[in-house]
Amino acid sequence: MTIALPTAETRWRCTLCGNLTRFDVTRSARTVEFLHFDLAGESKVEETEVLAETVESVRCRWCNAVDQVELVARPGAEEAAEEQQGR
């Protein structure tokens, strides 16, 4: 089951307990990373480009429900969108 990621206008909500803030997300990603190695050989990721990403499952941290999330509107998202359009 693929689950849509939240956007600037939406967020996740657990349909069983109402949780809006705590989720364990299992995802697969295909990325290109720029690694910088120091002279001692230690690496640090300096840039990451996500080529593809799929959310495989979302588990609610409060009630442990798996894949029971829905996208709901963020508070104030409608007003913010109207302000941006009116500029």
C-alpha positions, 0 to 999 in steps of 0.5 A: 500500500502506497501512502501519500506524503503530507504537503504544505496544505495537508498532514497525516492523522491516524483514523483510529486514535486521532494522532497528528504528531507521531508516526513511524514511516518505512520508506524506500528511496533512490538517491544521489549523494555527494560524499566529502571525505576528509584526509583521515577517510571519514565521510560526510554527506554534503548534498542529497538528491532524491530521485524517487521515494515511496512510503511503504507503511506508516505506523501510529506511535500512539496506538500502533495501528499500521496504515491507518492514516489519512490526509487532512487539511492543516489548520490555516492552510486554506487562508494561507493559500488564499493569501498567496493567490491574492499577492 
